[in-house]
Amino acid sequence: MDKDAQATLHHRRMGRVDKMTADGRLEDMVRRFRSLAQSKRPEYFIMIGGTSYGPEKIENLARELGIED
């Protein structure tokens, strides 16, 4: 995956409409996701084009991109 790909970070809460919280490079969105509290991460996902990536896939992307805490 290209770390410079355009991506959006979304927040999803039970019973509410998804809300885009940020957009930019994939690497930046993964870093922003990883800066969230562990308890909040399940409420977020990243979109790249028409593909949605949940918390587990985002962690895999972080490893693939070499992003460490």
C-alpha positions in Angstrom: 0.0 0.0 0.0 1.3 3.5 -0.9 1.7 5.6 2.3 0.9 8.7 0.2 -2.5 7.4 -1.0 -5.4 9.7 -0.2 -7.4 8.4 2.8 -10.1 9.6 5.2 -10.6 8.7 8.8 -14.2 8.2 9.9 -15.9 7.9 13.3 -18.8 5.6 13.7 -20.9 5.3 16.9 -23.8 2.9 17.5 -27.0 4.4 16.2 -25.4 7.4 14.6 -24.3 8.4 11.1 -20.6 7.9 10.2 -18.7 11.2 10.4 -15.5 11.9 8.5 -13.0 13.3 11.0 -9.9 13.9 8.9 -8.5 13.4 5.4 -5.0 13.3 4.0 -2.2 10.9 3.3 -2.7 7.3 4.4 0.3 7.4 6.7 -1.0 10.4 8.5 -4.5 8.8 9.0 -2.9 5.6 10.4 -0.9 7.7 12.8 -3.9 9.7 13.8 -5.9 6.4 14.4 -3.0 4.9 16.5 -3.0 8.1 18.6 -6.5 7.3 19.8 -7.2 5.6 23.1 -7.4 1.8 22.7 -11.0 1.9 23.9 -12.0 4.4 21.2 -10.3 2.6 18.2 -13.2 0.2 17.5 -15.4 3.3 16.6 -13.1 4.4 13.8 -12.2 3.2 10.3 -10.2 4.4 7.3 -11.5 4.7 3.7 -9.2 4.5 0.7 -11.2 5.0 -2.5 -14.2 2.8 -2.0 -12.5 0.4 0.5 -13.1 0.5 4.2 -10.4 -0.6 6.7 -11.4 -1.4 10.3 -9.1 -1.4 13.3 -7.5 -4.8 12.7 -6.8 -4.0 9.0 -5.4 -0.5 10.1 -3.0 -2.2 12.5 -1.9 -4.5 9.6 -1.4 -1.4 7.4 0.7 0.3 10.2 3.0 -2.8 10.2 3.2 -2.8 6.4 4.1 0.9 6.4 6.6 0.6 9.2 4.6 2.8 11.6 5.5 2.1 15.2 4.2 3.7 18.4 
